[in-house]
């Protein structure tokens, strides 16, 4: 039931997002909570699309760092 919705969302995003588009992504920042484990905190950041592929998008952050983001993660960050 949820799978066709995901496929449709990805198809719509692939039509809208082009090289040079500005997108919001969530990067992970690790911080130690206690000695039993660590907690990852998501930080929203603006990025520019520099590559589009079938399963992921390649983006560049304002700092110059490049990251690969899966289409579904990109869509979830927009919501």
SVG drawing of the C-alpha trace seen along z (x, -y; Angstrom):
<svg xmlns="http://www.w3.org/2000/svg" viewBox="-2 -28 36 30">
<polyline fill="none" stroke="black" stroke-width="0.4" points="0.0,0.0 2.8,-2.5 5.1,-1.3 3.3,-2.9 3.2,-6.2 6.9,-6.1 7.5,-5.3 5.2,-8.1 6.9,-10.6 10.3,-9.7 9.1,-10.1 7.7,-13.5 10.9,-14.6 13.0,-13.4 11.0,-15.7 11.3,-18.7 14.9,-18.5 17.6,-19.5 21.3,-20.2 21.7,-23.5 18.5,-23.1 18.7,-24.1 17.5,-21.4 17.3,-20.9 18.9,-17.7 19.5,-16.3 23.1,-15.6 24.0,-13.5 25.9,-14.8 27.1,-12.2 27.2,-13.1 27.9,-10.8 24.9,-10.4 26.5,-8.0 28.9,-5.1 26.2,-2.7 26.0,-4.2 25.8,-7.3 22.9,-9.3 22.8,-10.8 21.2,-14.2 19.9,-15.3 20.8,-18.9 19.0,-20.4 21.3,-22.1 20.9,-23.7 22.7,-22.1 23.0,-22.4 22.4,-19.5 25.5,-18.7 24.6,-15.2 21.5,-13.2 21.5,-9.4 18.9,-6.7 19.0,-5.9 20.6,-9.0 21.4,-12.7 24.9,-14.1 24.8,-17.5 27.3,-20.0 26.9,-21.8 27.7,-25.5 31.0,-24.4 32.0,-22.6 31.5,-19.1 29.8,-16.7 27.3,-14.1 25.2,-11.5 21.5,-11.4 19.0,-8.7 15.9,-9.9 13.6,-8.8 15.8,-10.6 15.6,-13.7 11.8,-13.5 11.5,-12.8 13.7,-15.9 11.3,-18.1 8.3,-17.0"/>
</svg>
